Amino acid sequence: MIKVGINGYGTIGRRVAQAVRLQKDMIVTGIVKTRPDYVAESAMHDFRIFAADAKSLESFNNSSLKASGTLEDLISDSDIIVDATPEGMGRKNIETYRKNGLKAIFQGGEDHEIAQASFNAYSNFMDSWGKDYVRVVSCNTTALARTVTSVRKSFGVKHVSATLIRRATDPNDSSKGPINALEPSLKFPSHHAPDLQTVIGNVDVDTVAIKAPTTLMHVHVVSIDLEKQADQKQVMAEMGRYRRIMLVSGKSGLTSTAQIMDMAREMGRSRSDLYEIAVWKESVNLKGTKLNYIQAVHQESDVVPENVDAIRAMFQLMDDEKSISETDKTLNIGKRV
Ligand code: NAD
């Protein structure tokens, strides 16, 4: 049993904690919270809570919620920490993990350089085999890596070009909106292109991102120059072989991110999460070797199974195929009902 501590219990941390809890080969030793709020109150039912530091421990002591110690205590009881603290904090935290000889996983808000490898289960699972520090790439990069990898294996990929229409913030965040604007990334390519290359390797990539006033999902318009000619049926058949990609159709009423999220609710998914990348069948279009498609990305959850698989790679527990299918089984990934 791998003992997993979760540092940072926000959008990503709380989901990774629940996903780890469902695995047979790992347990959650505890989660780190900065303050005794409603999130800590609900977390108490499933996990031991540790305060971020002495000052935050004091705030727990002054409340009705009990903390089991601080991050230092959690570290001493864990084999690995999944760091899901806000963007940029991992840089400081890695020193603490290193000092304690502990493995750690970081998230996409950190730079690639923080870790020994960036991770995507379909693209480069084995690059993290036995590593001590790994970074699971961002929600956008995870989505692109999954679908690009699915077509790359059969048809080869010469060039990827993607327009990312990004949700402005997550649904539980009221500090950033409402934003009545579309905000383009002014740099071309946006940072997503080099990030994608950290997991898919040496493929030519161009990306541009536009922030939009929505909290539900991102939408990507993807255009790929394939090495071999293919038709729509063949591409959909390839994508369909991957459980973490879900082919959806406007004909069944799934015409926007609103209905896709509603479908996840109807499916009874935990927190209405959709771990799969939803690719609209109607959008899969080929002109010779040029492939176009549109995909929707549930930013709060697509990286969750990746964190679980990264743990298995780092502890050399099982190969990619086995790990992915184990994770998918526990999270109902690939099941529509
Ligand atoms: P979040 O703000 O929802 O959660 C971060 C949590 O860490 C919050 O609960 C915050 O209170 C807590 N925290 C703050 N200081 C802390 C400290 N010193 N010690 C412990 N906890 C502390 O952020 P998030 O969206 O979960 O993002 C976490 C990481 O995941 C970032 O690197 C982000 O870029 C990445 N990521 C986010 C998304 C997304 O869409 N939200 C998707 C993929 C990856």
Residues whose N, C-alpha, C, O or C-beta is under 5 A from the ligand:
A	BS01	NAD	N7 G8 Y9 G10 T11 I12 G13 V32 T34 A52 A84 T85 P86 E87 Q107 G108 G109 E110 S138 C139 D170 Q299 E300 V303
